[in-house]
Amino acid sequence: MPKQTMKKLGLVTVGASIGVMISVSLHLYADKNTPAPAASGATATATAAGNTLPVNELNEFVQVFGRIKQDYVEPVEDKKLIKEAINGMLTGLDPHSSYLDEEAFKELNEETKGEFGGLGMEVGMEDGIVKVTAPIDDTPAYRAGIKSGDYIVKLDDTPVKGMTLEDAVKKMRGKPDTPITLTIFRKTESKPIVVTLKRAIIKVASVKSRMLEPGYGYVRLTQFKERSTEDVAKAIDTLYKQNKAPLKGLVLDLRNDPGGLLTSAVGVSSLFLPEKSLVVYTDGRSEDSKSKFYASREYYDPRATLGSTDPLKLAPKESKTVPLVVLVNGGTASASEIVSGALQDHKRAIVVGTQTFGKGSVQTVLPLGPQSAIKLTTARYFTPNGRSIQAQGIKPDVEAQEATIKADDTQDSLRIREADLEHHLDNPTTNSPATKTAPAKQPLIPPVQTDKPDDASKTADAATKDDFQLTQALNVLKVQQILLKQ
């Protein structure tokens, strides 16, 4: 991508959020100097795109506006009516287009920095009720036991039904340490769950790592933030130093990762792929929406011209060849699906887990003026082999149901996915050859006996033993080692 194009795009995110994290995905920030469209009356004949304006329909809109101003039971400000009309026009298109007022736009920028106020969960709206997509690790929502698939039906004493998602999010936000009571409906419970949380400044530590056992490393990425590529590179380097020898395998855990910055998704993929490999491409109606992103620094490090260190240089060269498993589930969305799809298409990693969320559309944030913008779906993104994950997701190579070894297997069935959202975009490649040739599911691989089971049991983390999917990921790596020795 030419540097001029990168400057135009500015901040690019996938799966970022508004409020306590509204499920969005690929945000292309337009040039801040882009002028707002000029106001025009019903007699206008053309838009900037060259399409004629529907004068009769606009006249009907003016009539409705006038009726509300004249006959509604209470006085309504013009600003509120216009704002709600714009938002309604956008939200009626798909689940991810919306109007951003000054506060929402500010919050969106804060969240891509990795710090924001709230409860710490990604949410969406279904049938007028807030539905949890995924709680974020180490946040009030996560610690309170809120789960993917939970319905939030009441905020304090106020029913959620009838609220817009933005209004519900604003109500859940507030000063740190102030309480809010959520009434939650969960399909597996006979009674509503009432839980009181304290709001907090959510500082997302997006990268965590540890040794699973000698020779096998683990990196968890909870969101794609500005420094995620650098942090993952450092984490891999630390694991190699801790192991004091080349790793036999590495697990990249992207479960419940709602996405984040596109540049970070390209950067994390580039850590494992050969240079200049295609990571993802986007396609839409306009020429600006057609872009390709490669495993090259100009695509994952827009500040490269400032003379900063290439984040990929922080990782050992062995990261390009280490046996790799990517762990996914129904909460894996957007940027994390881009990484999963790229590594799967290039046969660089084995994807283990359950089918991902399926968020494959591109939103462009277009300023309307100095204090507002619209977030408009402008394109779909595709994996290197031409697969669209929209409303379908990434299918794992090895299916492992999301459950602990001692738990039941109902959790994944309660997950909300892109295909469950009202007005979701269709998948354009559902019947295409690219989809038909997607890697097929394979049976679960049974546990593999290690050379020294006693030593392994002592060094294995207790959480690994109780995490069925992670156990399967580790087994896949061990099977690879066995095959490599043959």
QUIQUIBEL-V317211 format. One record per helix or strand. SS is the DSSP state (H for helix, E for strand). FROM is the first residue (numbers start at 0). LEN is the number of residues. If there is no record, write none. Layout:
# QUIQUIBEL-V317211
ss->[SS | SS]
from->[FROM | FROM]
len->[LEN | LEN]
This chain:
# QUIQUIBEL-V317211
ss->[H | E | E | E | H | H | E | H | E | E | E | H | E | E | H | E | E | E | E | E | E | H | E | E | H | E | H | E | H | H | H | H | E | H | E | E | E | E | E | E | H | H | H | E | H | H | E | H]
from->[2 | 11 | 21 | 25 | 54 | 77 | 97 | 101 | 114 | 120 | 128 | 139 | 150 | 157 | 164 | 178 | 192 | 199 | 206 | 215 | 223 | 227 | 248 | 259 | 261 | 277 | 286 | 290 | 296 | 303 | 310 | 316 | 323 | 334 | 349 | 360 | 371 | 387 | 397 | 403 | 411 | 417 | 432 | 441 | 452 | 461 | 466 | 467]
len->[7 | 3 | 1 | 4 | 17 | 14 | 3 | 11 | 4 | 6 | 7 | 4 | 5 | 2 | 8 | 7 | 6 | 4 | 7 | 6 | 1 | 16 | 5 | 2 | 11 | 7 | 3 | 4 | 4 | 3 | 4 | 4 | 5 | 11 | 4 | 9 | 12 | 1 | 2 | 1 | 3 | 3 | 4 | 1 | 7 | 5 | 1 | 18]
